Every structure is written in C-alpha cells, then in structure tokens.
Amino acid sequence: MTTSNNGSPVAVNKWLVTFAVMAGTFMEIVDTTVVNVALPHIAGSLASSEDETTWILTAYLVSNAIILPITGWLSALFGRKRFLILCIALFTVSSMLCGMATSLGMLIVFRIIQGVGGGALQPISQAILLETFPVAERGMAMAIWGIGVIIAPIVGPVMGGWVTDNLTWRWAFYINLPIGLLSLILTYLFIFDPDYIRRQRAGSIDYWGLGLLVVGLGALQVVLDKGERDDWFSSDFITRLAIIAVVALGVLIYHELKTRHPVVELRLFKERNYAAGVTIMFFFRVCPLRQHHAPALVPPDPHGL
C-alpha cells in the first residue's frame, strides 16, 4: 500500500513496480554496451576516425557522471516520480535523435542529452525498490536489481553485434524506443511518491556547488576516459584537465561542507555505515570492467604465418 500524489491510498503490486523501474534501468545499461560494439560501424558511416568516435562514449559518461551525485537533490526539486518520468522521456527521445544523427557532432550532442537522462535511472530505481518491498524482503529486492544490472552488460554486446550486422548502427539507439515507452507508461501508472518525498522541498539552489560539480566531474571523467589513449600526463590536454578537476573538486568539497543547502550532501559521510559502504564500493570499482571497442576483423594470413 502506498499513497498517490494527491495523498489518497493506492494498492500497487510490488512486482509491477519492480518491472517498471527495472525496464528503464535495463534499457540504460544495455544501451551503453550496445553502442560500444557499434562504434566501428558509426565511424565508417560518419567518416570519422577511431579517436574522434570515442567521444561518443566520453560525452555520455561525462554527463552521466555529473547527474549521478545530484539525483537526490533533483528528486527533491521536481518530485521523484516526475523526475523519473522526465529522465526516461529524455533518454528515449535522445535515443531516437542519436539514431537520426547525420554527423558526428550531432551524435555527440545527443549523447550528452542521453547521458543526462540515463544518469539518474539506476539510483532512483534502487530507492523505489527499497521503499516498495517490506524490510524483510529488501535483500531479495536488491538481489533482483543486481541480477538485472549484471545481465544487461552481457546482453548488450550480443544484441549490439546482431543489430549492427543485420540492420544498421542506428538501430542500436532505436531499440530503446519501445522499452522507453513501456517504462514511461508503467512509471506513470504504478509509481507514486511516498509522503516524505511529497513533503520534502529542495532548499535554495546552490549555484556555486552545481557549477563546481559540473566542471570538476566533467574534467575528471574526460581525464579517466581519454587519459590512457593520450598517454596520460604526456598530453598537455590531459594535464590541464587534471589540474582543473583537482582544483574544482577541492573547492567543491570545501564549499559543500560550509554551505547551508549543498547540492551534494557530503555530511552523510559522518554516518559510519554509509561511509563504510561507499568505501567498499569504491575499492570494488577501482578496477572496473574496461569498455573495449569492438576489434577490427583481421583477414587470415594466406601464407599461414
């Protein structure tokens, strides 16, 4: 039993809620791996080099990384259900625009918009599942969410390879449309904000914190994504971005600890359980699965060498 946005009680099947939030999350994760496989096809179609094409991935990751830590603040600002619907709609529409792109520049811009829509889907889906299931079943809820997150990167490359070989790379984006529309309908019908979300109000907008976050995380993500390809600090471009990231994030931490309404609530790290969980996840993610590009097919040596 939950409450609708006007406060009246509504009985919602927890499995319908689970399917609704997992559809959007699954779509977002699958899309990332599908695009990785499609990169060589995109490069050939848009007459761009391999290095230029990797900006399709970098642009998405940068906007994704910026939205992720401010998901809670944006949910309080717009309302969680409204923000989730906005994110799914943005991701779905930008997927269609990515498929329709006629140049690399257009595709990169639409991928930035797609990353903005996709960045909040995973944390919001986890929060909704935790509140939908009773305390005794929350472990099961997180296991279901984890299965979806694990299966999606496995399905993505297989689906991406089949789609790009049998159709075109544009269908790597178009396949999001039916899933996105279904997720939108289910979210509108079966997901409602709990009482505390409807009573919650975001404080005054922390413009300095938001600006520092965008600059700092944006620069850091580009360094991490492009650093190896450019030989790290041998590149002036990577060096400058690293300096910008360190300065911006350092000032951000100081500012967020001093301001009354921070865009990212760093004081949560005073809670030992939360701090321990984030620390464990940090070290678990230190060596993440690398996003490899699809290898070029090398013809066999006719001499057998």
NUGUPA-448403 format. One line per 3 residues: number of its first residue (from 1); their letters; for each residue x, y, z of N, C-alpha, C. Coordinates in nm, 3 decimals. Example, Ala and Ser with C-alpha at 12.3 -4.5 7.8 and 13.67 -1.06 7.14 Angstrom:
NUGUPA-448403
1) AS) 1.319,-0.569,0.780,1.230,-0.450,0.780,1.320,-0.330,0.780  1.285,-0.225,0.708,1.367,-0.106,0.714,1.290,0.003,0.787
***
This chain:
NUGUPA-448403
1) MTT) 0.086,-0.120,0.000,0.000,0.000,0.000,0.088,0.124,0.000  0.059,0.215,-0.092,0.131,0.342,-0.097,0.031,0.454,-0.118  0.077,0.574,-0.132,-0.014,0.686,-0.150,0.012,0.753,-0.282
4) SNN) -0.095,0.799,-0.346,-0.082,0.870,-0.473,-0.034,1.011,-0.447  -0.012,1.086,-0.555,0.041,1.220,-0.540,-0.057,1.317,-0.474  -0.189,1.280,-0.472,-0.285,1.366,-0.402,-0.312,1.320,-0.260
7) GSP) -0.236,1.217,-0.215,-0.245,1.174,-0.077,-0.339,1.059,-0.052  -0.417,1.014,-0.150,-0.510,0.904,-0.130,-0.437,0.771,-0.137  -0.479,0.670,-0.056,-0.410,0.542,-0.055,-0.432,0.465,-0.186
10) VAV) -0.326,0.400,-0.233,-0.332,0.322,-0.357,-0.261,0.190,-0.333  -0.326,0.080,-0.370,-0.264,-0.052,-0.359,-0.193,-0.081,-0.491  -0.062,-0.101,-0.486,0.017,-0.126,-0.606,0.094,-0.256,-0.588
13) NKW) 0.085,-0.343,-0.686,0.158,-0.469,-0.683,0.307,-0.440,-0.690  0.383,-0.494,-0.594,0.527,-0.465,-0.586,0.602,-0.517,-0.708  0.550,-0.622,-0.772,0.620,-0.676,-0.888,0.598,-0.589,-1.011
16) LVT) 0.484,-0.523,-1.019,0.463,-0.427,-1.127,0.556,-0.307,-1.112  0.574,-0.263,-0.986,0.668,-0.154,-0.960,0.810,-0.196,-0.997  0.845,-0.319,-0.959,0.978,-0.371,-0.990,1.002,-0.373,-1.140
19) FAV) 0.904,-0.424,-1.215,0.918,-0.429,-1.361,0.928,-0.289,-1.421  0.851,-0.196,-1.366,0.851,-0.059,-1.418,0.988,0.006,-1.403  1.050,-0.004,-1.285,1.178,0.063,-1.264,1.293,-0.014,-1.329
22) MAG) 1.281,-0.148,-1.335,1.389,-0.225,-1.394,1.394,-0.211,-1.545  1.279,-0.184,-1.607,1.278,-0.167,-1.753,1.366,-0.049,-1.795  1.352,0.063,-1.724,1.433,0.179,-1.757,1.581,0.158,-1.727
25) TFM) 1.610,0.096,-1.612,1.749,0.069,-1.575,1.815,-0.026,-1.673  1.744,-0.133,-1.708,1.796,-0.232,-1.802,1.824,-0.166,-1.936  1.733,-0.082,-1.982,1.749,-0.011,-2.109,1.875,0.074,-2.108
28) EIV) 1.898,0.147,-1.999,2.013,0.237,-1.991,2.144,0.162,-1.993  2.152,0.049,-1.921,2.277,-0.026,-1.914,2.304,-0.097,-2.047  2.200,-0.157,-2.105,2.216,-0.225,-2.233,2.264,-0.127,-2.340
31) DTT) 2.208,-0.007,-2.340,2.243,0.091,-2.443,2.392,0.124,-2.441  2.450,0.132,-2.322,2.592,0.166,-2.312,2.679,0.062,-2.381  2.651,-0.066,-2.357,2.733,-0.172,-2.415,2.701,-0.192,-2.563
34) VVN) 2.577,-0.170,-2.603,2.541,-0.181,-2.745,2.618,-0.079,-2.828  2.627,0.043,-2.778,2.697,0.149,-2.852,2.846,0.118,-2.864  2.904,0.057,-2.761,3.046,0.020,-2.770,3.072,-0.069,-2.891
37) VAL) 2.984,-0.166,-2.912,3.001,-0.258,-3.024,2.979,-0.187,-3.157  2.891,-0.089,-3.157,2.855,-0.021,-3.283,2.955,0.085,-3.326  3.054,0.117,-3.242,3.148,0.226,-3.274,3.216,0.213,-3.410
40) PHI) 3.271,0.097,-3.446,3.336,0.088,-3.578,3.239,0.116,-3.693  3.114,0.072,-3.679,3.014,0.097,-3.782,2.980,0.247,-3.789  2.972,0.310,-3.673,2.943,0.454,-3.668,3.056,0.533,-3.733
43) AGS) 3.180,0.493,-3.701,3.296,0.563,-3.758,3.295,0.555,-3.910  3.267,0.437,-3.964,3.264,0.422,-4.109,3.150,0.499,-4.173  3.034,0.500,-4.108,2.916,0.566,-4.164,2.930,0.718,-4.163
46) LAS) 2.991,0.773,-4.057,3.002,0.918,-4.043,3.139,0.970,-4.085  3.220,0.884,-4.145,3.351,0.923,-4.197,3.436,0.991,-4.090  3.449,0.929,-3.976,3.530,0.983,-3.867,3.635,0.881,-3.825
49) SED) 3.740,0.930,-3.759,3.846,0.841,-3.714,3.805,0.769,-3.587  3.882,0.669,-3.549,3.853,0.593,-3.428,3.863,0.683,-3.305  3.963,0.770,-3.301,3.980,0.859,-3.186,3.864,0.957,-3.174
52) ETT) 3.818,1.010,-3.287,3.705,1.103,-3.285,3.577,1.033,-3.240  3.559,0.909,-3.281,3.437,0.836,-3.249,3.426,0.804,-3.101  3.539,0.788,-3.033,3.533,0.755,-2.890,3.471,0.867,-2.807
55) WIL) 3.462,0.988,-2.865,3.394,1.097,-2.794,3.245,1.068,-2.777  3.193,0.975,-2.855,3.053,0.934,-2.838,3.036,0.869,-2.700  3.134,0.790,-2.660,3.131,0.728,-2.527,3.163,0.829,-2.418
58) TAY) 3.268,0.910,-2.442,3.312,1.005,-2.340,3.202,1.107,-2.309  3.135,1.157,-2.410,3.030,1.257,-2.389,2.919,1.201,-2.300  2.881,1.076,-2.326,2.776,1.013,-2.245,2.821,0.995,-2.100
61) LVS) 2.944,0.949,-2.083,2.995,0.923,-1.948,3.011,1.050,-1.866  3.049,1.159,-1.932,3.066,1.287,-1.861,2.933,1.336,-1.806  2.831,1.343,-1.892,2.701,1.391,-1.845,2.639,1.294,-1.745
64) NAI) 2.663,1.165,-1.763,2.615,1.064,-1.669,2.676,1.083,-1.531  2.807,1.108,-1.529,2.878,1.124,-1.401,2.835,1.251,-1.328  2.796,1.354,-1.401,2.754,1.479,-1.339,2.616,1.464,-1.274
67) ILP) 2.524,1.396,-1.342,2.388,1.382,-1.292,2.380,1.287,-1.173  2.461,1.184,-1.173,2.451,1.078,-1.072,2.455,1.130,-0.928  2.554,1.212,-0.888,2.559,1.254,-0.748,2.453,1.356,-0.707
70) ITG) 2.384,1.418,-0.802,2.282,1.517,-0.766,2.141,1.464,-0.789  2.129,1.332,-0.805,1.998,1.271,-0.828,1.902,1.298,-0.712  1.951,1.284,-0.589,1.866,1.309,-0.473,1.816,1.452,-0.467
73) WLS) 1.905,1.546,-0.496,1.868,1.687,-0.494,1.765,1.718,-0.602  1.784,1.663,-0.721,1.689,1.687,-0.830,1.554,1.620,-0.801  1.557,1.504,-0.735,1.432,1.438,-0.698,1.353,1.523,-0.599
76) ALF) 1.424,1.587,-0.506,1.357,1.675,-0.411,1.305,1.802,-0.479  1.376,1.847,-0.581,1.338,1.970,-0.651,1.214,1.950,-0.737  1.208,1.839,-0.810,1.098,1.815,-0.904,0.994,1.717,-0.851
79) GRK) 1.028,1.636,-0.749,0.945,1.522,-0.712,1.000,1.399,-0.781  1.012,1.289,-0.707,1.084,1.174,-0.762,1.014,1.113,-0.883  0.882,1.094,-0.876,0.810,1.036,-0.989,0.822,1.126,-1.111
82) RFL) 0.802,1.254,-1.092,0.810,1.349,-1.204,0.951,1.350,-1.264  1.052,1.345,-1.178,1.190,1.346,-1.226,1.222,1.217,-1.299  1.172,1.103,-1.247,1.195,0.974,-1.315,1.130,0.973,-1.452
85) ILC) 1.008,1.022,-1.463,0.940,1.029,-1.593,1.017,1.120,-1.688  1.066,1.232,-1.636,1.145,1.324,-1.718,1.272,1.257,-1.770  1.340,1.181,-1.684,1.464,1.114,-1.723,1.438,1.008,-1.829
88) IAL) 1.334,0.926,-1.810,1.302,0.822,-1.908,1.265,0.884,-2.042  1.183,0.991,-2.038,1.143,1.058,-2.161,1.264,1.119,-2.232  1.353,1.182,-2.154,1.473,1.244,-2.212,1.563,1.138,-2.275
91) FTV) 1.580,1.027,-2.206,1.664,0.919,-2.258,1.605,0.861,-2.386  1.474,0.840,-2.387,1.408,0.779,-2.502,1.412,0.872,-2.624  1.377,0.999,-2.603,1.377,1.094,-2.715,1.518,1.115,-2.769
94) SSM) 1.616,1.128,-2.680,1.754,1.147,-2.725,1.807,1.023,-2.796  1.759,0.903,-2.758,1.797,0.782,-2.830,1.749,0.788,-2.975  1.626,0.835,-2.995,1.573,0.850,-3.130,1.655,0.951,-3.209
97) LCG) 1.692,1.063,-3.143,1.771,1.166,-3.209,1.911,1.115,-3.243  1.969,1.031,-3.155,2.100,0.972,-3.184,2.092,0.886,-3.310  1.986,0.808,-3.322,1.970,0.724,-3.440,1.951,0.804,-3.567
100) MAT) 1.898,0.926,-3.554,1.871,1.011,-3.671,1.989,1.103,-3.703  2.095,1.104,-3.621,2.207,1.197,-3.638,2.273,1.176,-3.774  2.309,1.286,-3.838,2.373,1.281,-3.969,2.521,1.321,-3.965
103) SLG) 2.569,1.358,-3.848,2.710,1.395,-3.835,2.759,1.354,-3.696  2.890,1.345,-3.681,2.947,1.306,-3.552,2.916,1.410,-3.446  2.922,1.538,-3.480,2.892,1.643,-3.384,2.751,1.633,-3.330
106) MLI) 2.654,1.610,-3.419,2.516,1.594,-3.375,2.503,1.474,-3.281  2.567,1.366,-3.316,2.557,1.244,-3.235,2.615,1.267,-3.096  2.726,1.339,-3.087,2.788,1.366,-2.957,2.697,1.453,-2.871
109) VFR) 2.635,1.555,-2.931,2.542,1.641,-2.856,2.424,1.561,-2.804  2.367,1.476,-2.887,2.252,1.396,-2.845,2.292,1.293,-2.739  2.417,1.246,-2.746,2.465,1.152,-2.644,2.481,1.221,-2.509
112) IIQ) 2.519,1.349,-2.510,2.527,1.425,-2.384,2.389,1.433,-2.321  2.287,1.463,-2.403,2.150,1.470,-2.353,2.104,1.333,-2.303  2.142,1.229,-2.375,2.106,1.093,-2.334,2.169,1.057,-2.201
115) GVG) 2.293,1.100,-2.178,2.358,1.075,-2.051,2.292,1.146,-1.936  2.240,1.267,-1.961,2.167,1.341,-1.858,2.042,1.263,-1.817  1.972,1.206,-1.916,1.853,1.129,-1.886,1.884,0.996,-1.819
118) GGA) 1.992,0.931,-1.859,2.022,0.798,-1.807,2.092,0.797,-1.673  2.157,0.907,-1.635,2.238,0.907,-1.514,2.161,0.879,-1.386  2.035,0.920,-1.381,1.957,0.907,-1.257,1.877,0.778,-1.248
121) LQP) 1.871,0.701,-1.356,1.782,0.585,-1.358,1.821,0.478,-1.257  1.949,0.449,-1.243,1.990,0.344,-1.151,1.967,0.381,-1.005  2.012,0.497,-0.956,1.988,0.529,-0.814,1.841,0.543,-0.779
124) ISQ) 1.760,0.599,-0.870,1.618,0.613,-0.841,1.550,0.477,-0.836  1.587,0.387,-0.926,1.527,0.253,-0.925,1.559,0.179,-0.796  1.681,0.193,-0.745,1.716,0.131,-0.617,1.633,0.187,-0.502
127) AIL) 1.620,0.319,-0.499,1.543,0.383,-0.391,1.397,0.338,-0.394  1.339,0.329,-0.512,1.199,0.289,-0.523,1.180,0.145,-0.480  1.273,0.057,-0.519,1.261,-0.084,-0.480,1.273,-0.100,-0.329
130) LET) 1.364,-0.026,-0.267,1.380,-0.034,-0.122,1.253,0.006,-0.048  1.183,0.105,-0.101,1.062,0.153,-0.034,0.939,0.071,-0.070  0.943,-0.002,-0.181,0.829,-0.081,-0.224,0.818,-0.212,-0.148
133) FPV) 0.934,-0.274,-0.122,0.935,-0.403,-0.054,0.944,-0.383,0.098  0.879,-0.470,0.176,0.894,-0.462,0.322,1.038,-0.491,0.363  1.072,-0.452,0.486,1.211,-0.464,0.533,1.264,-0.606,0.518
136) AER) 1.181,-0.706,0.549,1.226,-0.845,0.543,1.258,-0.890,0.401  1.207,-0.819,0.298,1.227,-0.860,0.159,1.319,-0.766,0.083  1.380,-0.672,0.153,1.466,-0.576,0.083,1.592,-0.642,0.025
139) GMA) 1.643,-0.742,0.093,1.757,-0.816,0.039,1.723,-0.880,-0.093  1.603,-0.939,-0.101,1.557,-1.000,-0.226,1.540,-0.894,-0.335  1.488,-0.776,-0.296,1.469,-0.669,-0.393,1.602,-0.625,-0.452
142) MAI) 1.703,-0.610,-0.368,1.833,-0.568,-0.418,1.900,-0.679,-0.500  1.869,-0.806,-0.467,1.922,-0.916,-0.548,1.861,-0.914,-0.687  1.730,-0.886,-0.695,1.664,-0.876,-0.825,1.724,-0.762,-0.906
145) WGI) 1.745,-0.648,-0.840,1.805,-0.534,-0.908,1.946,-0.569,-0.955  2.022,-0.639,-0.871,2.158,-0.677,-0.908,2.162,-0.772,-1.026  2.066,-0.865,-1.033,2.060,-0.958,-1.146,2.040,-0.881,-1.276
148) GVI) 1.950,-0.782,-1.272,1.926,-0.702,-1.392,2.050,-0.625,-1.434  2.120,-0.569,-1.337,2.240,-0.490,-1.366,2.353,-0.579,-1.420  2.357,-0.705,-1.377,2.462,-0.797,-1.423,2.429,-0.852,-1.562
151) IAP) 2.301,-0.883,-1.584,2.261,-0.943,-1.712,2.270,-0.842,-1.827  2.235,-0.717,-1.799,2.231,-0.616,-1.905,2.363,-0.602,-1.981  2.480,-0.593,-1.913,2.606,-0.580,-1.989,2.641,-0.706,-2.067
154) IVG) 2.580,-0.821,-2.031,2.604,-0.944,-2.106,2.519,-0.946,-2.232  2.394,-0.902,-2.219,2.302,-0.900,-2.333,2.343,-0.793,-2.434  2.392,-0.678,-2.384,2.422,-0.564,-2.470,2.513,-0.593,-2.587
157) PVM) 2.635,-0.647,-2.565,2.725,-0.672,-2.679,2.668,-0.771,-2.780  2.599,-0.874,-2.730,2.539,-0.972,-2.822,2.433,-0.905,-2.909  2.346,-0.830,-2.843,2.241,-0.757,-2.915,2.300,-0.654,-3.010
160) GGW) 2.403,-0.582,-2.963,2.466,-0.481,-3.045,2.531,-0.540,-3.170  2.598,-0.654,-3.154,2.660,-0.719,-3.268,2.558,-0.765,-3.371  2.448,-0.822,-3.322,2.344,-0.870,-3.414,2.278,-0.753,-3.487
163) VTD) 2.244,-0.648,-3.412,2.174,-0.534,-3.469,2.259,-0.465,-3.575  2.386,-0.438,-3.541,2.471,-0.364,-3.635,2.507,-0.447,-3.758  2.513,-0.579,-3.744,2.545,-0.664,-3.858,2.426,-0.687,-3.950
166) NLT) 2.307,-0.698,-3.892,2.189,-0.732,-3.970,2.103,-0.612,-4.006  2.114,-0.504,-3.933,2.039,-0.383,-3.963,2.140,-0.271,-3.988  2.139,-0.165,-3.909,2.242,-0.061,-3.914,2.273,-0.018,-3.772
169) WRW) 2.379,0.061,-3.755,2.416,0.107,-3.622,2.306,0.195,-3.561  2.222,0.255,-3.644,2.116,0.342,-3.593,2.016,0.265,-3.507  2.000,0.137,-3.534,1.909,0.056,-3.455,1.965,0.026,-3.317
172) AFY) 2.093,0.051,-3.294,2.148,0.040,-3.159,2.083,0.142,-3.067  2.031,0.251,-3.126,1.959,0.352,-3.049,1.807,0.335,-3.060  1.760,0.294,-3.178,1.615,0.282,-3.198,1.554,0.173,-3.110
175) INL) 1.632,0.071,-3.073,1.576,-0.036,-2.990,1.535,0.013,-2.852  1.581,0.133,-2.813,1.540,0.188,-2.684,1.397,0.242,-2.685  1.344,0.271,-2.804,1.214,0.338,-2.811,1.100,0.256,-2.752
178) PIG) 1.078,0.129,-2.791,0.967,0.055,-2.730,0.984,0.033,-2.581  1.109,0.006,-2.537,1.133,-0.015,-2.394,1.109,0.114,-2.317  1.155,0.226,-2.374,1.135,0.354,-2.307,0.988,0.391,-2.295
181) LLS) 0.909,0.369,-2.401,0.767,0.399,-2.397,0.695,0.310,-2.296  0.730,0.182,-2.292,0.670,0.091,-2.194,0.704,0.134,-2.052  0.830,0.172,-2.030,0.872,0.217,-1.897,0.800,0.344,-1.855
184) LIL) 0.779,0.435,-1.951,0.705,0.558,-1.922,0.562,0.529,-1.876  0.496,0.440,-1.949,0.356,0.407,-1.915,0.348,0.341,-1.778  0.436,0.245,-1.753,0.434,0.174,-1.624,0.467,0.268,-1.509
187) TYL) 0.563,0.356,-1.531,0.601,0.451,-1.425,0.485,0.545,-1.393  0.418,0.594,-1.495,0.305,0.684,-1.474,0.191,0.614,-1.399  0.168,0.486,-1.429,0.053,0.416,-1.371,0.079,0.359,-1.232
190) FIF) 0.201,0.312,-1.206,0.223,0.231,-1.087,0.322,0.287,-0.985  0.386,0.399,-1.014,0.484,0.454,-0.920,0.432,0.587,-0.866  0.439,0.601,-0.733,0.393,0.723,-0.668,0.497,0.766,-0.565
193) DPD) 0.505,0.894,-0.542,0.597,0.947,-0.442,0.546,0.915,-0.302  0.633,0.867,-0.212,0.591,0.848,-0.073,0.568,0.983,-0.004  0.509,0.978,0.114,0.472,1.102,0.186,0.591,1.194,0.207
196) YIR) 0.705,1.137,0.248,0.817,1.224,0.282,0.874,1.294,0.160  0.863,1.231,0.041,0.908,1.297,-0.082,0.816,1.412,-0.116  0.684,1.392,-0.099,0.589,1.498,-0.133,0.598,1.615,-0.036
199) RQR) 0.640,1.586,0.088,0.656,1.695,0.185,0.791,1.765,0.173  0.885,1.693,0.112,1.021,1.746,0.103,1.030,1.859,0.003  1.108,1.957,0.035,1.132,2.068,-0.056,1.282,2.094,-0.065
202) AGS) 1.332,2.105,-0.187,1.474,2.137,-0.203,1.499,2.279,-0.157  1.612,2.302,-0.093,1.647,2.436,-0.047,1.684,2.525,-0.165  1.734,2.642,-0.134,1.775,2.733,-0.240,1.884,2.668,-0.325
205) IDY) 1.883,2.701,-0.453,1.975,2.636,-0.547,2.119,2.678,-0.518  2.205,2.580,-0.501,2.346,2.605,-0.475,2.418,2.619,-0.609  2.415,2.740,-0.665,2.471,2.761,-0.798,2.622,2.735,-0.801
208) WGL) 2.693,2.780,-0.698,2.838,2.758,-0.694,2.871,2.609,-0.688  2.800,2.538,-0.601,2.824,2.395,-0.590,2.792,2.322,-0.719  2.682,2.358,-0.783,2.643,2.295,-0.908,2.745,2.323,-1.017
211) GLL) 2.792,2.446,-1.025,2.892,2.481,-1.126,3.024,2.409,-1.105  3.070,2.405,-0.979,3.196,2.336,-0.948,3.184,2.187,-0.975  3.067,2.130,-0.947,3.045,1.988,-0.971,3.052,1.956,-1.120
214) VVG) 2.987,2.039,-1.201,2.987,2.017,-1.346,3.129,2.026,-1.401  3.203,2.130,-1.361,3.340,2.149,-1.411,3.433,2.039,-1.360  3.428,2.011,-1.230,3.519,1.914,-1.169,3.496,1.773,-1.218
217) LGA) 3.372,1.725,-1.212,3.344,1.589,-1.256,3.357,1.574,-1.407  3.318,1.678,-1.480,3.332,1.672,-1.625,3.478,1.658,-1.666  3.564,1.739,-1.607,3.708,1.732,-1.640,3.767,1.599,-1.595
220) LQV) 3.730,1.552,-1.476,3.783,1.426,-1.424,3.742,1.309,-1.513  3.618,1.307,-1.557,3.570,1.196,-1.640,3.643,1.192,-1.774  3.669,1.307,-1.831,3.744,1.310,-1.957,3.886,1.259,-1.934
223) VLD) 3.949,1.299,-1.823,4.084,1.251,-1.792,4.085,1.099,-1.780  3.991,1.043,-1.707,3.987,0.899,-1.686,3.954,0.823,-1.814  3.871,0.881,-1.898,3.828,0.810,-2.018,3.927,0.824,-2.133
226) KGE) 3.995,0.940,-2.143,4.085,0.964,-2.255,4.232,0.957,-2.217  4.261,0.949,-2.087,4.399,0.957,-2.041,4.490,0.850,-2.097  4.445,0.725,-2.096,4.531,0.616,-2.144,4.560,0.630,-2.293
229) RDD) 4.459,0.668,-2.368,4.477,0.684,-2.513,4.577,0.795,-2.545  4.579,0.902,-2.462,4.666,1.016,-2.486,4.795,1.012,-2.405  4.826,0.893,-2.347,4.948,0.873,-2.268,4.951,0.962,-2.144
232) WFS) 4.836,0.973,-2.080,4.820,1.042,-1.954,4.884,1.182,-1.954  4.976,1.206,-1.861,5.027,1.342,-1.841,5.134,1.383,-1.943  5.159,1.297,-2.039,5.242,1.340,-2.151,5.163,1.433,-2.242
235) SDF) 5.031,1.432,-2.227,4.945,1.518,-2.306,4.913,1.646,-2.228  4.934,1.761,-2.292,4.901,1.889,-2.228,4.751,1.900,-2.200  4.670,1.844,-2.291,4.525,1.848,-2.275,4.482,1.774,-2.149
238) ITR) 4.534,1.655,-2.128,4.500,1.575,-2.010,4.554,1.641,-1.883  4.673,1.697,-1.891,4.733,1.763,-1.774,4.649,1.882,-1.729  4.607,1.964,-1.824,4.525,2.081,-1.790,4.392,2.038,-1.729
241) LAI) 4.331,1.939,-1.788,4.203,1.892,-1.734,4.219,1.833,-1.595  4.330,1.764,-1.571,4.354,1.706,-1.438,4.368,1.816,-1.334  4.439,1.923,-1.368,4.455,2.036,-1.275,4.319,2.101,-1.248
244) IAV) 4.241,2.120,-1.353,4.108,2.179,-1.337,4.022,2.092,-1.247  4.028,1.959,-1.267,3.947,1.867,-1.188,3.985,1.873,-1.041  4.116,1.871,-1.011,4.162,1.873,-0.872,4.120,2.003,-0.803
247) VAL) 4.142,2.115,-0.870,4.108,2.244,-0.810,3.957,2.257,-0.790  3.880,2.225,-0.894,3.734,2.239,-0.886,3.674,2.148,-0.780  3.718,2.023,-0.775,3.663,1.929,-0.677,3.708,1.962,-0.535
250) GVL) 3.832,2.014,-0.521,3.878,2.056,-0.389,3.796,2.173,-0.336  3.772,2.273,-0.420,3.690,2.387,-0.380,3.546,2.342,-0.355  3.498,2.247,-0.435,3.362,2.195,-0.417,3.344,2.132,-0.279
253) IYH) 3.440,2.050,-0.238,3.430,1.985,-0.107,3.425,2.089,0.004  3.513,2.188,-0.003,3.515,2.294,0.099,3.383,2.370,0.099  3.334,2.404,-0.020,3.211,2.483,-0.030,3.090,2.404,0.021
256) ELK) 3.081,2.276,-0.017,2.965,2.195,0.021,2.959,2.170,0.172  3.074,2.167,0.237,3.076,2.148,0.382,3.041,2.276,0.457  3.050,2.389,0.389,3.024,2.518,0.455,2.884,2.573,0.425
259) TRH) 2.829,2.538,0.309,2.701,2.597,0.270,2.585,2.530,0.342  2.476,2.602,0.354,2.360,2.551,0.430,2.278,2.452,0.348  2.265,2.475,0.219,2.187,2.387,0.133,2.276,2.336,0.019
262) PVV) 2.363,2.238,0.047,2.456,2.190,-0.056,2.384,2.108,-0.163  2.437,2.112,-0.284,2.380,2.032,-0.391,2.417,1.885,-0.372  2.530,1.858,-0.307,2.570,1.723,-0.270,2.596,1.722,-0.119
265) ELR) 2.521,1.642,-0.047,2.530,1.641,0.099,2.647,1.553,0.145  2.765,1.613,0.159,2.884,1.539,0.199,2.884,1.504,0.348  2.799,1.569,0.426,2.794,1.541,0.570,2.741,1.400,0.599
268) LFK) 2.684,1.336,0.498,2.638,1.199,0.516,2.751,1.104,0.551  2.873,1.142,0.516,2.987,1.055,0.545,3.019,1.050,0.695  2.952,1.133,0.774,2.964,1.120,0.919,2.897,0.993,0.970
271) ERN) 2.803,0.941,0.892,2.736,0.816,0.927,2.829,0.700,0.889  2.873,0.624,0.991,2.976,0.523,0.968,2.933,0.414,0.869  2.810,0.368,0.880,2.764,0.262,0.790,2.765,0.308,0.645
274) YAA) 2.719,0.432,0.624,2.718,0.486,0.489,2.860,0.503,0.436  2.947,0.559,0.519,3.086,0.581,0.478,3.156,0.448,0.447  3.130,0.346,0.530,3.191,0.215,0.507,3.141,0.154,0.377
277) GVT) 3.010,0.166,0.351,2.953,0.110,0.229,3.010,0.177,0.104  3.020,0.310,0.107,3.075,0.383,-0.008,3.222,0.348,-0.029  3.297,0.333,0.081,3.439,0.298,0.071,3.458,0.160,0.009
280) IMF) 3.375,0.064,0.052,3.383,-0.071,-0.004,3.350,-0.069,-0.153  3.245,0.004,-0.190,3.208,0.011,-0.330,3.315,0.082,-0.412  3.382,0.180,-0.352,3.490,0.250,-0.423,3.601,0.152,-0.460
283) FFR) 3.645,0.073,-0.363,3.754,-0.021,-0.391,3.708,-0.134,-0.481  3.578,-0.167,-0.474,3.523,-0.269,-0.562,3.524,-0.220,-0.706  3.511,-0.089,-0.725,3.503,-0.031,-0.859,3.637,0.026,-0.906
286) VCP) 3.743,0.015,-0.826,3.872,0.072,-0.866,3.921,0.009,-0.995  3.895,-0.119,-1.012,3.936,-0.187,-1.135,3.810,-0.235,-1.206  3.732,-0.142,-1.262,3.607,-0.181,-1.328,3.634,-0.252,-1.459
289) LRQ) 3.529,-0.313,-1.512,3.541,-0.374,-1.643,3.567,-0.265,-1.745  3.674,-0.278,-1.819,3.709,-0.178,-1.918,3.612,-0.184,-2.034  3.580,-0.069,-2.091,3.492,-0.063,-2.206,3.577,-0.070,-2.333
292) HHA) 3.585,-0.190,-2.387,3.668,-0.207,-2.506,3.585,-0.180,-2.631  3.652,-0.131,-2.730,3.586,-0.113,-2.858,3.590,-0.246,-2.932  3.497,-0.262,-3.022,3.492,-0.387,-3.097,3.619,-0.398,-3.181
295) PAL) 3.688,-0.513,-3.175,3.813,-0.527,-3.251,3.786,-0.535,-3.400  3.876,-0.480,-3.475,3.863,-0.488,-3.620,3.890,-0.631,-3.664  3.818,-0.677,-3.766,3.838,-0.812,-3.818,3.964,-0.814,-3.902
298) VPP) 4.056,-0.904,-3.867,4.182,-0.915,-3.939,4.175,-1.035,-4.031  4.194,-1.018,-4.160,4.186,-1.132,-4.252,4.299,-1.229,-4.224  4.274,-1.359,-4.243,4.378,-1.458,-4.218,4.495,-1.442,-4.313
301) DPH) 4.612,-1.476,-4.265,4.734,-1.469,-4.345,4.728,-1.582,-4.448  4.734,-1.551,-4.577,4.725,-1.656,-4.678,4.840,-1.754,-4.672  4.953,-1.712,-4.611,5.071,-1.797,-4.601,5.075,-1.875,-4.470
304) GL) 4.970,-1.851,-4.386,4.964,-1.925,-4.261,5.060,-1.876,-4.156  5.112,-1.754,-4.171,5.209,-1.701,-4.074,5.140,-1.620,-3.968
***
